[in-house]
Amino acid sequence: MKVGEDKSVIPVRGVSKFENNGYVYTFKTTGAIENFDGIEQIYKDNNLIYELHCSGGLIK
């Protein structure tokens, strides 16, 4: 729901960091919208409980 609000990350998944009730969500990218790699992680009480590696870009 917050895609595009955080200008420090490519607007494809969400904000770069979000915290709620002991959970911490992070999303980091390298590259540009034309060709990027990303890693999404979710922590609960400082323990990594979910991780997703993604890549994407524009189709020409």
PQR file with spaces between the fields and no chain letter, atoms N, CA, C, O and H, PARSE charges and radii, in Angstrom:
ATOM       1  N    MET     1       0.814   -1.206    0.000 -0.4000 1.5000
ATOM       2  CA   MET     1       0.000    0.000    0.000 -0.0000 2.0000
ATOM       3  C    MET     1       0.854    1.265    0.000  0.5500 1.7000
ATOM       4  O    MET     1       0.365    2.339   -0.351 -0.5500 1.4000
ATOM       5  N    LYS     2       2.120    1.149    0.389 -0.4000 1.5000
ATOM       6  CA   LYS     2       2.986    2.318    0.452 -0.0000 2.0000
ATOM       7  C    LYS     2       3.977    2.364   -0.696  0.5500 1.7000
ATOM       8  O    LYS     2       4.936    3.134   -0.652 -0.5500 1.4000
ATOM       9  H    LYS     2       2.517    0.277    0.673  0.4000 1.0000
ATOM      10  N    VAL     3       3.763    1.552   -1.722 -0.4000 1.5000
ATOM      11  CA   VAL     3       4.659    1.549   -2.878 -0.0000 2.0000
ATOM      12  C    VAL     3       4.715    2.947   -3.475  0.5500 1.7000
ATOM      13  O    VAL     3       3.682    3.564   -3.737 -0.5500 1.4000
ATOM      14  H    VAL     3       2.983    0.927   -1.758  0.4000 1.0000
ATOM      15  N    GLY     4       5.929    3.439   -3.688 -0.4000 1.5000
ATOM      16  CA   GLY     4       6.126    4.747   -4.295 -0.0000 2.0000
ATOM      17  C    GLY     4       6.300    5.882   -3.299  0.5500 1.7000
ATOM      18  O    GLY     4       6.771    6.952   -3.684 -0.5500 1.4000
ATOM      19  H    GLY     4       6.768    2.938   -3.476  0.4000 1.0000
ATOM      20  N    GLU     5       5.937    5.691   -2.026 -0.4000 1.5000
ATOM      21  CA   GLU     5       6.088    6.750   -1.025 -0.0000 2.0000
ATOM      22  C    GLU     5       7.540    6.939   -0.615  0.5500 1.7000
ATOM      23  O    GLU     5       7.967    8.064   -0.355 -0.5500 1.4000
ATOM      24  H    GLU     5       5.554    4.822   -1.713  0.4000 1.0000
ATOM      25  N    ASP     6       8.303    5.855   -0.553 -0.4000 1.5000
ATOM      26  CA   ASP     6       9.693    5.890   -0.124 -0.0000 2.0000
ATOM      27  C    ASP     6      10.581    6.073   -1.352  0.5500 1.7000
ATOM      28  O    ASP     6      10.740    5.147   -2.148 -0.5500 1.4000
ATOM      29  H    ASP     6       7.956    4.941   -0.764  0.4000 1.0000
ATOM      30  N    LYS     7      11.154    7.251   -1.507 -0.4000 1.5000
ATOM      31  CA   LYS     7      11.960    7.557   -2.688 -0.0000 2.0000
ATOM      32  C    LYS     7      13.356    6.959   -2.631  0.5500 1.7000
ATOM      33  O    LYS     7      14.117    7.099   -3.589 -0.5500 1.4000
ATOM      34  H    LYS     7      11.025    8.003   -0.861  0.4000 1.0000
ATOM      35  N    SER     8      13.722    6.281   -1.513 -0.4000 1.5000
ATOM      36  CA   SER     8      15.058    5.682   -1.406 -0.0000 2.0000
ATOM      37  C    SER     8      15.105    4.270   -1.972  0.5500 1.7000
ATOM      38  O    SER     8      16.170    3.652   -1.988 -0.5500 1.4000
ATOM      39  H    SER     8      13.104    6.167   -0.735  0.4000 1.0000
ATOM      40  N    VAL     9      13.972    3.745   -2.438 -0.4000 1.5000
ATOM      41  CA   VAL     9      13.918    2.385   -2.950 -0.0000 2.0000
ATOM      42  C    VAL     9      13.120    2.380   -4.257  0.5500 1.7000
ATOM      43  O    VAL     9      12.217    3.196   -4.441 -0.5500 1.4000
ATOM      44  H    VAL     9      13.107    4.247   -2.425  0.4000 1.0000
ATOM      45  N    ILE    10      13.454    1.467   -5.149 -0.4000 1.5000
ATOM      46  CA   ILE    10      12.703    1.332   -6.402 -0.0000 2.0000
ATOM      47  C    ILE    10      11.258    0.953   -6.053  0.5500 1.7000
ATOM      48  O    ILE    10      11.052    0.015   -5.282 -0.5500 1.4000
ATOM      49  H    ILE    10      14.187    0.804   -4.999  0.4000 1.0000
ATOM      50  N    PRO    11      10.278    1.634   -6.582 -0.5600 1.5000
ATOM      51  CA   PRO    11       8.877    1.435   -6.165  0.2800 2.0000
ATOM      52  C    PRO    11       8.216    0.186   -6.753  0.5500 1.7000
ATOM      53  O    PRO    11       7.311    0.279   -7.582 -0.5500 1.4000
ATOM      54  N    VAL    12       8.690   -0.996   -6.303 -0.4000 1.5000
ATOM      55  CA   VAL    12       8.106   -2.240   -6.807 -0.0000 2.0000
ATOM      56  C    VAL    12       7.548   -3.134   -5.704  0.5500 1.7000
ATOM      57  O    VAL    12       6.710   -3.985   -5.999 -0.5500 1.4000
ATOM      58  H    VAL    12       9.425   -1.072   -5.629  0.4000 1.0000
ATOM      59  N    ARG    13       7.968   -2.985   -4.452 -0.4000 1.5000
ATOM      60  CA   ARG    13       7.496   -3.848   -3.373 -0.0000 2.0000
ATOM      61  C    ARG    13       6.900   -3.051   -2.215  0.5500 1.7000
ATOM      62  O    ARG    13       5.816   -3.383   -1.734 -0.5500 1.4000
ATOM      63  H    ARG    13       8.649   -2.294   -4.212  0.4000 1.0000
ATOM      64  N    GLY    14       7.580   -2.024   -1.770 -0.4000 1.5000
ATOM      65  CA   GLY    14       7.115   -1.271   -0.613 -0.0000 2.0000
ATOM      66  C    GLY    14       8.197   -0.321   -0.141  0.5500 1.7000
ATOM      67  O    GLY    14       9.131    0.003   -0.874 -0.5500 1.4000
ATOM      68  H    GLY    14       8.460   -1.755   -2.160  0.4000 1.0000
ATOM      69  N    VAL    15       8.051    0.115    1.089 -0.4000 1.5000
ATOM      70  CA   VAL    15       9.022    1.036    1.686 -0.0000 2.0000
ATOM      71  C    VAL    15      10.297    0.279    2.044  0.5500 1.7000
ATOM      72  O    VAL    15      10.297   -0.951    2.081 -0.5500 1.4000
ATOM      73  H    VAL    15       7.292   -0.148    1.685  0.4000 1.0000
ATOM      74  N    SER    16      11.386    1.007    2.308 -0.4000 1.5000
ATOM      75  CA   SER    16      12.641    0.345    2.638 -0.0000 2.0000
ATOM      76  C    SER    16      12.626   -0.257    4.038  0.5500 1.7000
ATOM      77  O    SER    16      13.362   -1.208    4.300 -0.5500 1.4000
ATOM      78  H    SER    16      11.386    2.007    2.278  0.4000 1.0000
ATOM      79  N    LYS    17      11.794    0.281    4.956 -0.4000 1.5000
ATOM      80  CA   LYS    17      11.704   -0.280    6.302 -0.0000 2.0000
ATOM      81  C    LYS    17      10.336    0.045    6.897  0.5500 1.7000
ATOM      82  O    LYS    17       9.833    1.161    6.765 -0.5500 1.4000
ATOM      83  H    LYS    17      11.196    1.053    4.743  0.4000 1.0000
ATOM      84  N    PHE    18       9.746   -0.954    7.554 -0.4000 1.5000
ATOM      85  CA   PHE    18       8.457   -0.783    8.213 -0.0000 2.0000
ATOM      86  C    PHE    18       8.473   -1.634    9.476  0.5500 1.7000
ATOM      87  O    PHE    18       8.886   -2.793    9.440 -0.5500 1.4000
ATOM      88  H    PHE    18      10.154   -1.861    7.662  0.4000 1.0000
ATOM      89  N    GLU    19       8.024   -1.063   10.595 -0.4000 1.5000
ATOM      90  CA   GLU    19       7.997   -1.781   11.869 -0.0000 2.0000
ATOM      91  C    GLU    19       6.586   -1.786   12.427  0.5500 1.7000
ATOM      92  O    GLU    19       5.870   -0.787   12.353 -0.5500 1.4000
ATOM      93  H    GLU    19       7.688   -0.121   10.624  0.4000 1.0000
ATOM      94  N    ASN    20       6.185   -2.952   13.000 -0.4000 1.5000
ATOM      95  CA   ASN    20       4.851   -3.069   13.579 -0.0000 2.0000
ATOM      96  C    ASN    20       4.806   -4.274   14.522  0.5500 1.7000
ATOM      97  O    ASN    20       5.079   -5.399   14.104 -0.5500 1.4000
ATOM      98  H    ASN    20       6.766   -3.763   13.060  0.4000 1.0000
ATOM      99  N    ASN    21       4.468   -4.047   15.771 -0.4000 1.5000
ATOM     100  CA   ASN    21       4.252   -5.105   16.763 -0.0000 2.0000
ATOM     101  C    ASN    21       5.377   -6.133   16.832  0.5500 1.7000
ATOM     102  O    ASN    21       5.114   -7.335   16.833 -0.5500 1.4000
ATOM     103  H    ASN    21       4.246   -3.133   16.111  0.4000 1.0000
ATOM     104  N    GLY    22       6.614   -5.680   16.889 -0.4000 1.5000
ATOM     105  CA   GLY    22       7.751   -6.590   17.001 -0.0000 2.0000
ATOM     106  C    GLY    22       8.265   -7.136   15.686  0.5500 1.7000
ATOM     107  O    GLY    22       9.277   -7.836   15.656 -0.5500 1.4000
ATOM     108  H    GLY    22       6.828   -4.703   16.889  0.4000 1.0000
ATOM     109  N    TYR    23       7.580   -6.823   14.600 -0.4000 1.5000
ATOM     110  CA   TYR    23       8.013   -7.232   13.274 -0.0000 2.0000
ATOM     111  C    TYR    23       8.737   -6.072   12.600  0.5500 1.7000
ATOM     112  O    TYR    23       8.359   -4.913   12.773 -0.5500 1.4000
ATOM     113  H    TYR    23       6.758   -6.255   14.625  0.4000 1.0000
ATOM     114  N    VAL    24       9.772   -6.384   11.838 -0.4000 1.5000
ATOM     115  CA   VAL    24      10.486   -5.380   11.045 -0.0000 2.0000
ATOM     116  C    VAL    24      10.586   -5.911    9.627  0.5500 1.7000
ATOM     117  O    VAL    24      11.091   -7.010    9.401 -0.5500 1.4000
ATOM     118  H    VAL    24      10.079   -7.325   11.697  0.4000 1.0000
ATOM     119  N    TYR    25      10.102   -5.124    8.670 -0.4000 1.5000
ATOM     120  CA   TYR    25      10.151   -5.448    7.247 -0.0000 2.0000
ATOM     121  C    TYR    25      11.204   -4.562    6.615  0.5500 1.7000
ATOM     122  O    TYR    25      11.225   -3.357    6.865 -0.5500 1.4000
ATOM     123  H    TYR    25       9.692   -4.230    8.853  0.4000 1.0000
ATOM     124  N    THR    26      12.087   -5.139    5.793 -0.4000 1.5000
ATOM     125  CA   THR    26      13.051   -4.335    5.051 -0.0000 2.0000
ATOM     126  C    THR    26      13.049   -4.765    3.590  0.5500 1.7000
ATOM     127  O    THR    26      12.815   -5.930    3.267 -0.5500 1.4000
ATOM     128  H    THR    26      12.070   -6.118    5.590  0.4000 1.0000
ATOM     129  N    PHE    27      13.311   -3.808    2.722 -0.4000 1.5000
ATOM     130  CA   PHE    27      13.445   -4.081    1.298 -0.0000 2.0000
ATOM     131  C    PHE    27      14.571   -3.221    0.755  0.5500 1.7000
ATOM     132  O    PHE    27      14.532   -1.995    0.858 -0.5500 1.4000
ATOM     133  H    PHE    27      13.501   -2.862    2.984  0.4000 1.0000
ATOM     134  N    LYS    28      15.579   -3.869    0.175 -0.4000 1.5000
ATOM     135  CA   LYS    28      16.744   -3.159   -0.366 -0.0000 2.0000
ATOM     136  C    LYS    28      16.914   -3.555   -1.820  0.5500 1.7000
ATOM     137  O    LYS    28      16.702   -4.710   -2.187 -0.5500 1.4000
ATOM     138  H    LYS    28      15.611   -4.865    0.091  0.4000 1.0000
ATOM     139  N    THR    29      17.299   -2.589   -2.647 -0.4000 1.5000
ATOM     140  CA   THR    29      17.515   -2.863   -4.062 -0.0000 2.0000
ATOM     141  C    THR    29      18.865   -2.322   -4.509  0.5500 1.7000
ATOM     142  O    THR    29      19.425   -1.402   -3.912 -0.5500 1.4000
ATOM     143  H    THR    29      17.472   -1.651   -2.348  0.4000 1.0000
ATOM     144  N    THR    30      19.364   -2.923   -5.577 -0.4000 1.5000
ATOM     145  CA   THR    30      20.524   -2.391   -6.280 -0.0000 2.0000
ATOM     146  C    THR    30      20.138   -2.304   -7.748  0.5500 1.7000
ATOM     147  O    THR    30      19.377   -3.129   -8.253 -0.5500 1.4000
ATOM     148  H    THR    30      18.909   -3.669   -6.062  0.4000 1.0000
ATOM     149  N    GLY    31      20.666   -1.306   -8.416 -0.4000 1.5000
ATOM     150  CA   GLY    31      20.347   -1.105   -9.822 -0.0000 2.0000
ATOM     151  C    GLY    31      19.303   -0.014   -9.988  0.5500 1.7000
ATOM     152  O    GLY    31      19.080    0.796   -9.088 -0.5500 1.4000
ATOM     153  H    GLY    31      21.285   -0.636   -8.006  0.4000 1.0000
ATOM     154  N    ALA    32      18.679   -0.007  -11.133 -0.4000 1.5000
ATOM     155  CA   ALA    32      17.643    0.970  -11.474 -0.0000 2.0000
ATOM     156  C    ALA    32      16.413    0.206  -11.946  0.5500 1.7000
ATOM     157  O    ALA    32      16.472   -1.008  -12.139 -0.5500 1.4000
ATOM     158  H    ALA    32      18.861   -0.665  -11.864  0.4000 1.0000
ATOM     159  N    ILE    33      15.315    0.901  -12.130 -0.4000 1.5000
ATOM     160  CA   ILE    33      14.068    0.259  -12.510 -0.0000 2.0000
ATOM     161  C    ILE    33      14.227   -0.552  -13.805  0.5500 1.7000
ATOM     162  O    ILE    33      13.503   -1.524  -14.014 -0.5500 1.4000
ATOM     163  H    ILE    33      15.268    1.888  -11.973  0.4000 1.0000
ATOM     164  N    GLU    34      15.156   -0.164  -14.660 -0.4000 1.5000
ATOM     165  CA   GLU    34      15.382   -0.878  -15.922 -0.0000 2.0000
ATOM     166  C    GLU    34      15.976   -2.275  -15.701  0.5500 1.7000
ATOM     167  O    GLU    34      15.761   -3.175  -16.513 -0.5500 1.4000
ATOM     168  H    GLU    34      15.745    0.626  -14.490  0.4000 1.0000
ATOM     169  N    ASN    35      16.730   -2.457  -14.593 -0.4000 1.5000
ATOM     170  CA   ASN    35      17.381   -3.730  -14.297 -0.0000 2.0000
ATOM     171  C    ASN    35      17.818   -3.700  -12.833  0.5500 1.7000
ATOM     172  O    ASN    35      18.764   -2.989  -12.494 -0.5500 1.4000
ATOM     173  H    ASN    35      16.905   -1.726  -13.934  0.4000 1.0000
ATOM     174  N    PHE    36      17.154   -4.450  -11.964 -0.4000 1.5000
ATOM     175  CA   PHE    36      17.451   -4.379  -10.542 -0.0000 2.0000
ATOM     176  C    PHE    36      17.411   -5.758   -9.883  0.5500 1.7000
ATOM     177  O    PHE    36      16.825   -6.708  -10.402 -0.5500 1.4000
ATOM     178  H    PHE    36      16.386   -5.027  -12.240  0.4000 1.0000
ATOM     179  N    ASP    37      18.053   -5.826   -8.728 -0.4000 1.5000
ATOM     180  CA   ASP    37      17.983   -6.967   -7.825 -0.0000 2.0000
ATOM     181  C    ASP    37      17.492   -6.432   -6.483  0.5500 1.7000
ATOM     182  O    ASP    37      17.809   -5.305   -6.101 -0.5500 1.4000
ATOM     183  H    ASP    37      18.529   -5.054   -8.306  0.4000 1.0000
ATOM     184  N    GLY    38      16.725   -7.240   -5.783 -0.4000 1.5000
ATOM     185  CA   GLY    38      16.206   -6.810   -4.500 -0.0000 2.0000
ATOM     186  C    GLY    38      16.208   -7.931   -3.483  0.5500 1.7000
ATOM     187  O    GLY    38      16.246   -9.111   -3.833 -0.5500 1.4000
ATOM     188  H    GLY    38      16.468   -8.155   -6.094  0.4000 1.0000
ATOM     189  N    ILE    39      16.167   -7.547   -2.224 -0.4000 1.5000
ATOM     190  CA   ILE    39      16.041   -8.518   -1.137 -0.0000 2.0000
ATOM     191  C    ILE    39      15.036   -7.960   -0.128  0.5500 1.7000
ATOM     192  O    ILE    39      15.176   -6.845    0.375 -0.5500 1.4000
ATOM     193  H    ILE    39      16.136   -6.588   -1.939  0.4000 1.0000
ATOM     194  N    GLU    40      14.036   -8.766    0.141 -0.4000 1.5000
ATOM     195  CA   GLU    40      12.991   -8.425    1.095 -0.0000 2.0000
ATOM     196  C    GLU    40      13.168   -9.348    2.304  0.5500 1.7000
ATOM     197  O    GLU    40      13.306  -10.561    2.147 -0.5500 1.4000
ATOM     198  H    GLU    40      13.923   -9.672   -0.268  0.4000 1.0000
ATOM     199  N    GLN    41      13.163   -8.771    3.510 -0.4000 1.5000
ATOM     200  CA   GLN    41      13.335   -9.570    4.709 -0.0000 2.0000
ATOM     201  C    GLN    41      12.318   -9.157    5.758  0.5500 1.7000
ATOM     202  O    GLN    41      11.945   -7.988    5.854 -0.5500 1.4000
ATOM     203  H    GLN    41      13.051   -7.786    3.637  0.4000 1.0000
ATOM     204  N    ILE    42      11.869  -10.141    6.550 -0.4000 1.5000
ATOM     205  CA   ILE    42      10.979   -9.866    7.667 -0.0000 2.0000
ATOM     206  C    ILE    42      11.598  -10.496    8.911  0.5500 1.7000
ATOM     207  O    ILE    42      11.971  -11.669    8.922 -0.5500 1.4000
ATOM     208  H    ILE    42      12.172  -11.091    6.472  0.4000 1.0000
ATOM     209  N    TYR    43      11.694   -9.684    9.947 -0.4000 1.5000
ATOM     210  CA   TYR    43      12.234  -10.110   11.228 -0.0000 2.0000
ATOM     211  C    TYR    43      11.130  -10.056   12.283  0.5500 1.7000
ATOM     212  O    TYR    43      10.276   -9.170   12.255 -0.5500 1.4000
ATOM     213  H    TYR    43      11.391   -8.731    9.938  0.4000 1.0000
ATOM     214  N    LYS    44      11.156  -11.004   13.205 -0.4000 1.5000
ATOM     215  CA   LYS    44      10.286  -10.990   14.379 -0.0000 2.0000
ATOM     216  C    LYS    44      11.200  -11.063   15.587  0.5500 1.7000
ATOM     217  O    LYS    44      11.942  -12.031   15.753 -0.5500 1.4000
ATOM     218  H    LYS    44      11.850  -11.723   13.228  0.4000 1.0000
ATOM     219  N    ASP    45      11.147  -10.032   16.438 -0.4000 1.5000
ATOM     220  CA   ASP    45      12.014   -9.962   17.619 -0.0000 2.0000
ATOM     221  C    ASP    45      13.476  -10.203   17.251  0.5500 1.7000
ATOM     222  O    ASP    45      14.170  -10.973   17.914 -0.5500 1.4000
ATOM     223  H    ASP    45      10.545   -9.246   16.303  0.4000 1.0000
ATOM     224  N    ASN    46      13.936   -9.544   16.198 -0.4000 1.5000
ATOM     225  CA   ASN    46      15.319   -9.592   15.700 -0.0000 2.0000
ATOM     226  C    ASN    46      15.730  -10.929   15.096  0.5500 1.7000
ATOM     227  O    ASN    46      16.916  -11.140   14.842 -0.5500 1.4000
ATOM     228  H    ASN    46      13.372   -8.917   15.659  0.4000 1.0000
ATOM     229  N    ASN    47      14.797  -11.827   14.860 -0.4000 1.5000
ATOM     230  CA   ASN    47      15.090  -13.101   14.194 -0.0000 2.0000
ATOM     231  C    ASN    47      14.534  -13.063   12.774  0.5500 1.7000
ATOM     232  O    ASN    47      13.363  -12.743   12.569 -0.5500 1.4000
ATOM     233  H    ASN    47      13.834  -11.656   15.066  0.4000 1.0000
ATOM     234  N    LEU    48      15.374  -13.389   11.797 -0.4000 1.5000
ATOM     235  CA   LEU    48      14.938  -13.430   10.409 -0.0000 2.0000
ATOM     236  C    LEU    48      13.956  -14.587   10.236  0.5500 1.7000
ATOM     237  O    LEU    48      14.300  -15.741   10.489 -0.5500 1.4000
ATOM     238  H    LEU    48      16.326  -13.650   11.963  0.4000 1.0000
ATOM     239  N    ILE    49      12.727  -14.274    9.801 -0.4000 1.5000
ATOM     240  CA   ILE    49      11.714  -15.321    9.627 -0.0000 2.0000
ATOM     241  C    ILE    49      11.277  -15.477    8.172  0.5500 1.7000
ATOM     242  O    ILE    49      10.587  -16.439    7.834 -0.5500 1.4000
ATOM     243  H    ILE    49      12.447  -13.336    9.596  0.4000 1.0000
ATOM     244  N    TYR    50      11.671  -14.540    7.309 -0.4000 1.5000
ATOM     245  CA   TYR    50      11.284  -14.612    5.901 -0.0000 2.0000
ATOM     246  C    TYR    50      12.300  -13.850    5.072  0.5500 1.7000
ATOM     247  O    TYR    50      12.773  -12.790    5.483 -0.5500 1.4000
ATOM     248  H    TYR    50      12.231  -13.759    7.584  0.4000 1.0000
ATOM     249  N    GLU    51      12.640  -14.389    3.895 -0.4000 1.5000
ATOM     250  CA   GLU    51      13.558  -13.695    2.992 -0.0000 2.0000
ATOM     251  C    GLU    51      13.182  -14.020    1.559  0.5500 1.7000
ATOM     252  O    GLU    51      12.924  -15.173    1.214 -0.5500 1.4000
ATOM     253  H    GLU    51      12.255  -15.250    3.561  0.4000 1.0000
ATOM     254  N    LEU    52      13.154  -12.992    0.737 -0.4000 1.5000
ATOM     255  CA   LEU    52      12.849  -13.143   -0.680 -0.0000 2.0000
ATOM     256  C    LEU    52      13.889  -12.391   -1.490  0.5500 1.7000
ATOM     257  O    LEU    52      14.158  -11.218   -1.230 -0.5500 1.4000
ATOM     258  H    LEU    52      13.363  -12.055    1.018  0.4000 1.0000
ATOM     259  N    HIS    53      14.472  -13.061   -2.468 -0.4000 1.5000
ATOM     260  CA   HIS    53      15.384  -12.423   -3.420 -0.0000 2.0000
ATOM     261  C    HIS    53      14.602  -12.245   -4.722  0.5500 1.7000
ATOM     262  O    HIS    53      13.941  -13.174   -5.186 -0.5500 1.4000
ATOM     263  H    HIS    53      14.253  -14.014   -2.679  0.4000 1.0000
ATOM     264  N    CYS    54      14.679  -11.064   -5.301 -0.4000 1.5000
ATOM     265  CA   CYS    54      13.936  -10.813   -6.529 -0.0000 2.0000
ATOM     266  C    CYS    54      14.793  -10.025   -7.507  0.5500 1.7000
ATOM     267  O    CYS    54      15.807   -9.435   -7.133 -0.5500 1.4000
ATOM     268  H    CYS    54      15.216  -10.309   -4.924  0.4000 1.0000
ATOM     269  N    SER    55      14.381  -10.024   -8.732 -0.4000 1.5000
ATOM     270  CA   SER    55      15.025   -9.210   -9.760 -0.0000 2.0000
ATOM     271  C    SER    55      13.960   -8.808  -10.742  0.5500 1.7000
ATOM     272  O    SER    55      12.912   -9.447  -10.846 -0.5500 1.4000
ATOM     273  H    SER    55      13.557  -10.503   -9.036  0.4000 1.0000
ATOM     274  N    GLY    56      14.234   -7.755  -11.453 -0.4000 1.5000
ATOM     275  CA   GLY    56      13.257   -7.293  -12.409 -0.0000 2.0000
ATOM     276  C    GLY    56      13.831   -6.228  -13.313  0.5500 1.7000
ATOM     277  O    GLY    56      15.019   -5.912  -13.262 -0.5500 1.4000
ATOM     278  H    GLY    56      15.085   -7.236  -11.368  0.4000 1.0000
ATOM     279  N    GLY    57      12.975   -5.694  -14.125 -0.4000 1.5000
ATOM     280  CA   GLY    57      13.377   -4.653  -15.058 -0.0000 2.0000
ATOM     281  C    GLY    57      12.288   -4.387  -16.052  0.5500 1.7000
ATOM     282  O    GLY    57      11.168   -4.878  -15.914 -0.5500 1.4000
ATOM     283  H    GLY    57      12.009   -5.951  -14.165  0.4000 1.0000
ATOM     284  N    LEU    58      12.612   -3.618  -17.046 -0.4000 1.5000
ATOM     285  CA   LEU    58      11.662   -3.268  -18.087 -0.0000 2.0000
ATOM     286  C    LEU    58      11.802   -4.212  -19.258  0.5500 1.7000
ATOM     287  O    LEU    58      12.909   -4.620  -19.611 -0.5500 1.4000
ATOM     288  H    LEU    58      13.522   -3.219  -17.158  0.4000 1.0000
ATOM     289  N    ILE    59      10.687   -4.558  -19.856 -0.4000 1.5000
ATOM     290  CA   ILE    59      10.689   -5.387  -21.060 -0.0000 2.0000
ATOM     291  C    ILE    59      10.607   -4.463  -22.262  0.5500 1.7000
ATOM     292  O    ILE    59       9.713   -3.620  -22.347 -0.5500 1.4000
ATOM     293  H    ILE    59       9.788   -4.227  -19.570  0.4000 1.0000
ATOM     294  N    LYS    60      11.530   -4.621  -23.178 -0.4000 1.5000
ATOM     295  CA   LYS    60      11.553   -3.749  -24.363 -0.0000 2.0000
ATOM     296  C    LYS    60      11.009   -4.455  -25.559  0.5500 1.7000
ATOM     297  O    LYS    60      10.952   -3.876  -26.644 -0.5500 1.4000
ATOM     298  H    LYS    60      12.255   -5.306  -23.109  0.4000 1.0000
